[in-house]
Amino acid sequence: EEDLQQSEVQMEPDLQCGGPQSRIQIMEDELAAKSMAMEELSRELEEIRAAFGAEGVQQ
């Protein structure tokens, strides 16, 4: 358990000592990055559907 806590401090120092505002900013940045990745995947899926047809993509 101590190792886990220590690694969290090393990996995310802003979350430990930056206060709530910086934590919110980090979470907003992560959300924005995930939203961009999601949009990119959606575009790729649309391209695949256009190439193969929607029925060819269904599981």
mmCIF file of the N, C-alpha and C atoms, coordinates in Angstrom:
data_MODEL
# 
_entry.id   MODEL 
# 
loop_
_atom_site.group_PDB 
_atom_site.id 
_atom_site.type_symbol 
_atom_site.label_atom_id 
_atom_site.label_alt_id 
_atom_site.label_comp_id 
_atom_site.label_asym_id 
_atom_site.label_entity_id 
_atom_site.label_seq_id 
_atom_site.pdbx_PDB_ins_code 
_atom_site.Cartn_x 
_atom_site.Cartn_y 
_atom_site.Cartn_z 
_atom_site.occupancy 
_atom_site.B_iso_or_equiv 
_atom_site.pdbx_formal_charge 
_atom_site.auth_seq_id 
_atom_site.auth_comp_id 
_atom_site.auth_asym_id 
_atom_site.auth_atom_id 
_atom_site.pdbx_PDB_model_num 
ATOM 1   N N  . GLU A 1 1  ? 0.829   -1.193 0.000   1.00 0.00 ? 1  GLU A N  1 
ATOM 2   C CA . GLU A 1 1  ? 0.000   0.000  0.000   1.00 0.00 ? 1  GLU A CA 1 
ATOM 3   C C  . GLU A 1 1  ? 0.874   1.257  0.000   1.00 0.00 ? 1  GLU A C  1 
ATOM 4   N N  . GLU A 1 2  ? 1.987   1.228  0.736   1.00 0.00 ? 2  GLU A N  1 
ATOM 5   C CA . GLU A 1 2  ? 2.874   2.387  0.758   1.00 0.00 ? 2  GLU A CA 1 
ATOM 6   C C  . GLU A 1 2  ? 3.463   2.656  -0.617  1.00 0.00 ? 2  GLU A C  1 
ATOM 7   N N  . ASP A 1 3  ? 3.803   1.594  -1.346  1.00 0.00 ? 3  ASP A N  1 
ATOM 8   C CA . ASP A 1 3  ? 4.373   1.765  -2.677  1.00 0.00 ? 3  ASP A CA 1 
ATOM 9   C C  . ASP A 1 3  ? 3.390   2.481  -3.592  1.00 0.00 ? 3  ASP A C  1 
ATOM 10  N N  . LEU A 1 4  ? 2.108   2.122  -3.498  1.00 0.00 ? 4  LEU A N  1 
ATOM 11  C CA . LEU A 1 4  ? 1.091   2.738  -4.334  1.00 0.00 ? 4  LEU A CA 1 
ATOM 12  C C  . LEU A 1 4  ? 0.976   4.225  -4.022  1.00 0.00 ? 4  LEU A C  1 
ATOM 13  N N  . GLN A 1 5  ? 0.950   4.568  -2.750  1.00 0.00 ? 5  GLN A N  1 
ATOM 14  C CA . GLN A 1 5  ? 0.848   5.971  -2.369  1.00 0.00 ? 5  GLN A CA 1 
ATOM 15  C C  . GLN A 1 5  ? 2.075   6.745  -2.827  1.00 0.00 ? 5  GLN A C  1 
ATOM 16  N N  . GLN A 1 6  ? 3.236   6.147  -2.712  1.00 0.00 ? 6  GLN A N  1 
ATOM 17  C CA . GLN A 1 6  ? 4.466   6.820  -3.112  1.00 0.00 ? 6  GLN A CA 1 
ATOM 18  C C  . GLN A 1 6  ? 4.467   7.068  -4.617  1.00 0.00 ? 6  GLN A C  1 
ATOM 19  N N  . SER A 1 7  ? 4.048   6.082  -5.405  1.00 0.00 ? 7  SER A N  1 
ATOM 20  C CA . SER A 1 7  ? 4.043   6.253  -6.850  1.00 0.00 ? 7  SER A CA 1 
ATOM 21  C C  . SER A 1 7  ? 3.029   7.317  -7.267  1.00 0.00 ? 7  SER A C  1 
ATOM 22  N N  . GLU A 1 8  ? 1.917   7.434  -6.553  1.00 0.00 ? 8  GLU A N  1 
ATOM 23  C CA . GLU A 1 8  ? 0.942   8.473  -6.880  1.00 0.00 ? 8  GLU A CA 1 
ATOM 24  C C  . GLU A 1 8  ? 1.543   9.855  -6.664  1.00 0.00 ? 8  GLU A C  1 
ATOM 25  N N  . VAL A 1 9  ? 2.315   10.004 -5.609  1.00 0.00 ? 9  VAL A N  1 
ATOM 26  C CA . VAL A 1 9  ? 2.946   11.291 -5.335  1.00 0.00 ? 9  VAL A CA 1 
ATOM 27  C C  . VAL A 1 9  ? 3.951   11.617 -6.434  1.00 0.00 ? 9  VAL A C  1 
ATOM 28  N N  . GLN A 1 10 ? 4.707   10.630 -6.876  1.00 0.00 ? 10 GLN A N  1 
ATOM 29  C CA . GLN A 1 10 ? 5.709   10.862 -7.910  1.00 0.00 ? 10 GLN A CA 1 
ATOM 30  C C  . GLN A 1 10 ? 5.060   11.154 -9.262  1.00 0.00 ? 10 GLN A C  1 
ATOM 31  N N  . MET A 1 11 ? 3.989   10.446 -9.587  1.00 0.00 ? 11 MET A N  1 
ATOM 32  C CA . MET A 1 11 ? 3.379   10.584 -10.899 1.00 0.00 ? 11 MET A CA 1 
ATOM 33  C C  . MET A 1 11 ? 2.510   11.833 -11.018 1.00 0.00 ? 11 MET A C  1 
ATOM 34  N N  . GLU A 1 12 ? 1.853   12.233 -9.958  1.00 0.00 ? 12 GLU A N  1 
ATOM 35  C CA . GLU A 1 12 ? 0.891   13.322 -10.026 1.00 0.00 ? 12 GLU A CA 1 
ATOM 36  C C  . GLU A 1 12 ? 1.117   14.339 -8.909  1.00 0.00 ? 12 GLU A C  1 
ATOM 37  N N  . PRO A 1 13 ? 2.228   15.039 -8.948  1.00 0.00 ? 13 PRO A N  1 
ATOM 38  C CA . PRO A 1 13 ? 2.500   15.987 -7.854  1.00 0.00 ? 13 PRO A CA 1 
ATOM 39  C C  . PRO A 1 13 ? 1.483   17.122 -7.802  1.00 0.00 ? 13 PRO A C  1 
ATOM 40  N N  . ASP A 1 14 ? 0.934   17.532 -8.959  1.00 0.00 ? 14 ASP A N  1 
ATOM 41  C CA . ASP A 1 14 ? -0.032  18.623 -8.966  1.00 0.00 ? 14 ASP A CA 1 
ATOM 42  C C  . ASP A 1 14 ? -1.298  18.252 -8.200  1.00 0.00 ? 14 ASP A C  1 
ATOM 43  N N  . LEU A 1 15 ? -1.665  16.986 -8.237  1.00 0.00 ? 15 LEU A N  1 
ATOM 44  C CA . LEU A 1 15 ? -2.864  16.561 -7.525  1.00 0.00 ? 15 LEU A CA 1 
ATOM 45  C C  . LEU A 1 15 ? -2.632  16.568 -6.022  1.00 0.00 ? 15 LEU A C  1 
ATOM 46  N N  . GLN A 1 16 ? -1.398  16.410 -5.602  1.00 0.00 ? 16 GLN A N  1 
ATOM 47  C CA . GLN A 1 16 ? -1.102  16.327 -4.177  1.00 0.00 ? 16 GLN A CA 1 
ATOM 48  C C  . GLN A 1 16 ? -0.984  17.720 -3.548  1.00 0.00 ? 16 GLN A C  1 
ATOM 49  N N  . CYS A 1 17 ? -0.295  18.647 -4.225  1.00 0.00 ? 17 CYS A N  1 
ATOM 50  C CA . CYS A 1 17 ? 0.004   19.920 -3.570  1.00 0.00 ? 17 CYS A CA 1 
ATOM 51  C C  . CYS A 1 17 ? -0.510  21.123 -4.353  1.00 0.00 ? 17 CYS A C  1 
ATOM 52  N N  . GLY A 1 18 ? -1.153  20.912 -5.488  1.00 0.00 ? 18 GLY A N  1 
ATOM 53  C CA . GLY A 1 18 ? -1.562  22.030 -6.325  1.00 0.00 ? 18 GLY A CA 1 
ATOM 54  C C  . GLY A 1 18 ? -2.896  22.633 -5.947  1.00 0.00 ? 18 GLY A C  1 
ATOM 55  N N  . GLY A 1 19 ? -3.618  22.002 -5.076  1.00 0.00 ? 19 GLY A N  1 
ATOM 56  C CA . GLY A 1 19 ? -4.911  22.522 -4.684  1.00 0.00 ? 19 GLY A CA 1 
ATOM 57  C C  . GLY A 1 19 ? -6.002  22.076 -5.631  1.00 0.00 ? 19 GLY A C  1 
ATOM 58  N N  . PRO A 1 20 ? -7.250  22.340 -5.261  1.00 0.00 ? 20 PRO A N  1 
ATOM 59  C CA . PRO A 1 20 ? -8.382  21.844 -6.055  1.00 0.00 ? 20 PRO A CA 1 
ATOM 60  C C  . PRO A 1 20 ? -8.450  22.449 -7.454  1.00 0.00 ? 20 PRO A C  1 
ATOM 61  N N  . GLN A 1 21 ? -8.023  23.702 -7.620  1.00 0.00 ? 21 GLN A N  1 
ATOM 62  C CA . GLN A 1 21 ? -8.130  24.334 -8.939  1.00 0.00 ? 21 GLN A CA 1 
ATOM 63  C C  . GLN A 1 21 ? -7.269  23.612 -9.967  1.00 0.00 ? 21 GLN A C  1 
ATOM 64  N N  . SER A 1 22 ? -6.025  23.285 -9.600  1.00 0.00 ? 22 SER A N  1 
ATOM 65  C CA . SER A 1 22 ? -5.164  22.606 -10.562 1.00 0.00 ? 22 SER A CA 1 
ATOM 66  C C  . SER A 1 22 ? -5.652  21.184 -10.807 1.00 0.00 ? 22 SER A C  1 
ATOM 67  N N  . ARG A 1 23 ? -6.233  20.572 -9.812  1.00 0.00 ? 23 ARG A N  1 
ATOM 68  C CA . ARG A 1 23 ? -6.780  19.217 -10.006 1.00 0.00 ? 23 ARG A CA 1 
ATOM 69  C C  . ARG A 1 23 ? -7.928  19.254 -11.006 1.00 0.00 ? 23 ARG A C  1 
ATOM 70  N N  . ILE A 1 24 ? -8.785  20.251 -10.880 1.00 0.00 ? 24 ILE A N  1 
ATOM 71  C CA . ILE A 1 24 ? -9.889  20.405 -11.833 1.00 0.00 ? 24 ILE A CA 1 
ATOM 72  C C  . ILE A 1 24 ? -9.333  20.656 -13.227 1.00 0.00 ? 24 ILE A C  1 
ATOM 73  N N  . GLN A 1 25 ? -8.301  21.495 -13.321 1.00 0.00 ? 25 GLN A N  1 
ATOM 74  C CA . GLN A 1 25 ? -7.705  21.792 -14.629 1.00 0.00 ? 25 GLN A CA 1 
ATOM 75  C C  . GLN A 1 25 ? -7.136  20.528 -15.264 1.00 0.00 ? 25 GLN A C  1 
ATOM 76  N N  . ILE A 1 26 ? -6.461  19.717 -14.477 1.00 0.00 ? 26 ILE A N  1 
ATOM 77  C CA . ILE A 1 26 ? -5.895  18.461 -14.990 1.00 0.00 ? 26 ILE A CA 1 
ATOM 78  C C  . ILE A 1 26 ? -7.020  17.556 -15.487 1.00 0.00 ? 26 ILE A C  1 
ATOM 79  N N  . MET A 1 27 ? -8.079  17.457 -14.721 1.00 0.00 ? 27 MET A N  1 
ATOM 80  C CA . MET A 1 27 ? -9.194  16.594 -15.125 1.00 0.00 ? 27 MET A CA 1 
ATOM 81  C C  . MET A 1 27 ? -9.861  17.126 -16.386 1.00 0.00 ? 27 MET A C  1 
ATOM 82  N N  . GLU A 1 28 ? -9.987  18.451 -16.499 1.00 0.00 ? 28 GLU A N  1 
ATOM 83  C CA . GLU A 1 28 ? -10.570 19.038 -17.709 1.00 0.00 ? 28 GLU A CA 1 
ATOM 84  C C  . GLU A 1 28 ? -9.684  18.770 -18.917 1.00 0.00 ? 28 GLU A C  1 
ATOM 85  N N  . ASP A 1 29 ? -8.366  18.879 -18.729 1.00 0.00 ? 29 ASP A N  1 
ATOM 86  C CA . ASP A 1 29 ? -7.433  18.602 -19.825 1.00 0.00 ? 29 ASP A CA 1 
ATOM 87  C C  . ASP A 1 29 ? -7.525  17.145 -20.257 1.00 0.00 ? 29 ASP A C  1 
ATOM 88  N N  . GLU A 1 30 ? -7.603  16.245 -19.282 1.00 0.00 ? 30 GLU A N  1 
ATOM 89  C CA . GLU A 1 30 ? -7.725  14.820 -19.605 1.00 0.00 ? 30 GLU A CA 1 
ATOM 90  C C  . GLU A 1 30 ? -9.032  14.546 -20.341 1.00 0.00 ? 30 GLU A C  1 
ATOM 91  N N  . LEU A 1 31 ? -10.105 15.186 -19.901 1.00 0.00 ? 31 LEU A N  1 
ATOM 92  C CA . LEU A 1 31 ? -11.398 15.006 -20.561 1.00 0.00 ? 31 LEU A CA 1 
ATOM 93  C C  . LEU A 1 31 ? -11.341 15.523 -21.994 1.00 0.00 ? 31 LEU A C  1 
ATOM 94  N N  . ALA A 1 32 ? -10.708 16.673 -22.192 1.00 0.00 ? 32 ALA A N  1 
ATOM 95  C CA . ALA A 1 32 ? -10.591 17.224 -23.543 1.00 0.00 ? 32 ALA A CA 1 
ATOM 96  C C  . ALA A 1 32 ? -9.794  16.286 -24.440 1.00 0.00 ? 32 ALA A C  1 
ATOM 97  N N  . ALA A 1 33 ? -8.716  15.719 -23.912 1.00 0.00 ? 33 ALA A N  1 
ATOM 98  C CA . ALA A 1 33 ? -7.896  14.793 -24.698 1.00 0.00 ? 33 ALA A CA 1 
ATOM 99  C C  . ALA A 1 33 ? -8.694  13.541 -25.052 1.00 0.00 ? 33 ALA A C  1 
ATOM 100 N N  . LYS A 1 34 ? -9.457  13.030 -24.103 1.00 0.00 ? 34 LYS A N  1 
ATOM 101 C CA . LYS A 1 34 ? -10.268 11.835 -24.367 1.00 0.00 ? 34 LYS A CA 1 
ATOM 102 C C  . LYS A 1 34 ? -11.372 12.149 -25.368 1.00 0.00 ? 34 LYS A C  1 
ATOM 103 N N  . SER A 1 35 ? -11.947 13.341 -25.276 1.00 0.00 ? 35 SER A N  1 
ATOM 104 C CA . SER A 1 35 ? -12.987 13.728 -26.230 1.00 0.00 ? 35 SER A CA 1 
ATOM 105 C C  . SER A 1 35 ? -12.420 13.814 -27.639 1.00 0.00 ? 35 SER A C  1 
ATOM 106 N N  . MET A 1 36 ? -11.208 14.369 -27.765 1.00 0.00 ? 36 MET A N  1 
ATOM 107 C CA . MET A 1 36 ? -10.572 14.448 -29.078 1.00 0.00 ? 36 MET A CA 1 
ATOM 108 C C  . MET A 1 36 ? -10.290 13.059 -29.623 1.00 0.00 ? 36 MET A C  1 
ATOM 109 N N  . ALA A 1 37 ? -9.814  12.167 -28.775 1.00 0.00 ? 37 ALA A N  1 
ATOM 110 C CA . ALA A 1 37 ? -9.539  10.793 -29.206 1.00 0.00 ? 37 ALA A CA 1 
ATOM 111 C C  . ALA A 1 37 ? -10.832 10.116 -29.640 1.00 0.00 ? 37 ALA A C  1 
ATOM 112 N N  . MET A 1 38 ? -11.901 10.360 -28.904 1.00 0.00 ? 38 MET A N  1 
ATOM 113 C CA . MET A 1 38 ? -13.200 9.770  -29.245 1.00 0.00 ? 38 MET A CA 1 
ATOM 114 C C  . MET A 1 38 ? -13.682 10.277 -30.601 1.00 0.00 ? 38 MET A C  1 
ATOM 115 N N  . GLU A 1 39 ? -13.529 11.580 -30.850 1.00 0.00 ? 39 GLU A N  1 
ATOM 116 C CA . GLU A 1 39 ? -13.940 12.138 -32.135 1.00 0.00 ? 39 GLU A CA 1 
ATOM 117 C C  . GLU A 1 39 ? -13.123 11.538 -33.273 1.00 0.00 ? 39 GLU A C  1 
ATOM 118 N N  . GLU A 1 40 ? -11.829 11.369 -33.046 1.00 0.00 ? 40 GLU A N  1 
ATOM 119 C CA . GLU A 1 40 ? -10.970 10.783 -34.071 1.00 0.00 ? 40 GLU A CA 1 
ATOM 120 C C  . GLU A 1 40 ? -11.387 9.344  -34.374 1.00 0.00 ? 40 GLU A C  1 
ATOM 121 N N  . LEU A 1 41 ? -11.675 8.575  -33.333 1.00 0.00 ? 41 LEU A N  1 
ATOM 122 C CA . LEU A 1 41 ? -12.125 7.196  -33.538 1.00 0.00 ? 41 LEU A CA 1 
ATOM 123 C C  . LEU A 1 41 ? -13.468 7.160  -34.263 1.00 0.00 ? 41 LEU A C  1 
ATOM 124 N N  . SER A 1 42 ? -14.343 8.093  -33.942 1.00 0.00 ? 42 SER A N  1 
ATOM 125 C CA . SER A 1 42 ? -15.640 8.143  -34.620 1.00 0.00 ? 42 SER A CA 1 
ATOM 126 C C  . SER A 1 42 ? -15.458 8.431  -36.102 1.00 0.00 ? 42 SER A C  1 
ATOM 127 N N  . ARG A 1 43 ? -14.533 9.353  -36.429 1.00 0.00 ? 43 ARG A N  1 
ATOM 128 C CA . ARG A 1 43 ? -14.261 9.637  -37.842 1.00 0.00 ? 43 ARG A CA 1 
ATOM 129 C C  . ARG A 1 43 ? -13.702 8.411  -38.544 1.00 0.00 ? 43 ARG A C  1 
ATOM 130 N N  . GLU A 1 44 ? -12.767 7.724  -37.884 1.00 0.00 ? 44 GLU A N  1 
ATOM 131 C CA . GLU A 1 44 ? -12.192 6.513  -38.478 1.00 0.00 ? 44 GLU A CA 1 
ATOM 132 C C  . GLU A 1 44 ? -13.272 5.462  -38.705 1.00 0.00 ? 44 GLU A C  1 
ATOM 133 N N  . LEU A 1 45 ? -14.178 5.322  -37.750 1.00 0.00 ? 45 LEU A N  1 
ATOM 134 C CA . LEU A 1 45 ? -15.258 4.349  -37.896 1.00 0.00 ? 45 LEU A CA 1 
ATOM 135 C C  . LEU A 1 45 ? -16.155 4.720  -39.073 1.00 0.00 ? 45 LEU A C  1 
ATOM 136 N N  . GLU A 1 46 ? -16.443 5.998  -39.230 1.00 0.00 ? 46 GLU A N  1 
ATOM 137 C CA . GLU A 1 46 ? -17.256 6.433  -40.365 1.00 0.00 ? 46 GLU A CA 1 
ATOM 138 C C  . GLU A 1 46 ? -16.556 6.108  -41.684 1.00 0.00 ? 46 GLU A C  1 
ATOM 139 N N  . GLU A 1 47 ? -15.226 6.296  -41.732 1.00 0.00 ? 47 GLU A N  1 
ATOM 140 C CA . GLU A 1 47 ? -14.476 5.962  -42.943 1.00 0.00 ? 47 GLU A CA 1 
ATOM 141 C C  . GLU A 1 47 ? -14.560 4.468  -43.235 1.00 0.00 ? 47 GLU A C  1 
ATOM 142 N N  . ILE A 1 48 ? -14.456 3.654  -42.192 1.00 0.00 ? 48 ILE A N  1 
ATOM 143 C CA . ILE A 1 48 ? -14.542 2.201  -42.364 1.00 0.00 ? 48 ILE A CA 1 
ATOM 144 C C  . ILE A 1 48 ? -15.937 1.822  -42.852 1.00 0.00 ? 48 ILE A C  1 
ATOM 145 N N  . ARG A 1 49 ? -16.953 2.442  -42.258 1.00 0.00 ? 49 ARG A N  1 
ATOM 146 C CA . ARG A 1 49 ? -18.329 2.154  -42.693 1.00 0.00 ? 49 ARG A CA 1 
ATOM 147 C C  . ARG A 1 49 ? -18.525 2.558  -44.150 1.00 0.00 ? 49 ARG A C  1 
ATOM 148 N N  . ALA A 1 50 ? -17.940 3.691  -44.538 1.00 0.00 ? 50 ALA A N  1 
ATOM 149 C CA . ALA A 1 50 ? -18.069 4.140  -45.921 1.00 0.00 ? 50 ALA A CA 1 
ATOM 150 C C  . ALA A 1 50 ? -17.388 3.156  -46.869 1.00 0.00 ? 50 ALA A C  1 
ATOM 151 N N  . ALA A 1 51 ? -16.262 2.602  -46.436 1.00 0.00 ? 51 ALA A N  1 
ATOM 152 C CA . ALA A 1 51 ? -15.504 1.689  -47.288 1.00 0.00 ? 51 ALA A CA 1 
ATOM 153 C C  . ALA A 1 51 ? -16.146 0.308  -47.369 1.00 0.00 ? 51 ALA A C  1 
ATOM 154 N N  . PHE A 1 52 ? -16.644 -0.198 -46.255 1.00 0.00 ? 52 PHE A N  1 
ATOM 155 C CA . PHE A 1 52 ? -17.117 -1.581 -46.205 1.00 0.00 ? 52 PHE A CA 1 
ATOM 156 C C  . PHE A 1 52 ? -18.631 -1.708 -46.097 1.00 0.00 ? 52 PHE A C  1 
ATOM 157 N N  . GLY A 1 53 ? -19.296 -0.609 -45.847 1.00 0.00 ? 53 GLY A N  1 
ATOM 158 C CA . GLY A 1 53 ? -20.736 -0.665 -45.612 1.00 0.00 ? 53 GLY A CA 1 
ATOM 159 C C  . GLY A 1 53 ? -21.006 -0.907 -44.139 1.00 0.00 ? 53 GLY A C  1 
ATOM 160 N N  . ALA A 1 54 ? -22.061 -0.310 -43.626 1.00 0.00 ? 54 ALA A N  1 
ATOM 161 C CA . ALA A 1 54 ? -22.367 -0.395 -42.192 1.00 0.00 ? 54 ALA A CA 1 
ATOM 162 C C  . ALA A 1 54 ? -22.573 -1.836 -41.745 1.00 0.00 ? 54 ALA A C  1 
ATOM 163 N N  . GLU A 1 55 ? -23.176 -2.661 -42.604 1.00 0.00 ? 55 GLU A N  1 
ATOM 164 C CA . GLU A 1 55 ? -23.444 -4.039 -42.198 1.00 0.00 ? 55 GLU A CA 1 
ATOM 165 C C  . GLU A 1 55 ? -22.172 -4.863 -42.089 1.00 0.00 ? 55 GLU A C  1 
ATOM 166 N N  . GLY A 1 56 ? -21.147 -4.494 -42.839 1.00 0.00 ? 56 GLY A N  1 
ATOM 167 C CA . GLY A 1 56 ? -19.886 -5.229 -42.780 1.00 0.00 ? 56 GLY A CA 1 
ATOM 168 C C  . GLY A 1 56 ? -19.099 -4.951 -41.516 1.00 0.00 ? 56 GLY A C  1 
ATOM 169 N N  . VAL A 1 57 ? -19.468 -3.896 -40.783 1.00 0.00 ? 57 VAL A N  1 
ATOM 170 C CA . VAL A 1 57 ? -18.737 -3.509 -39.576 1.00 0.00 ? 57 VAL A CA 1 
ATOM 171 C C  . VAL A 1 57 ? -19.391 -4.076 -38.323 1.00 0.00 ? 57 VAL A C  1 
ATOM 172 N N  . GLN A 1 58 ? -20.661 -4.424 -38.383 1.00 0.00 ? 58 GLN A N  1 
ATOM 173 C CA . GLN A 1 58 ? -21.364 -4.920 -37.195 1.00 0.00 ? 58 GLN A CA 1 
ATOM 174 C C  . GLN A 1 58 ? -20.776 -6.239 -36.728 1.00 0.00 ? 58 GLN A C  1 
ATOM 175 N N  . GLN A 1 59 ? -20.829 -6.440 -35.432 1.00 0.00 ? 59 GLN A N  1 
ATOM 176 C CA . GLN A 1 59 ? -20.290 -7.682 -34.860 1.00 0.00 ? 59 GLN A CA 1 
ATOM 177 C C  . GLN A 1 59 ? -21.314 -8.790 -34.945 1.00 0.00 ? 59 GLN A C  1 
# 
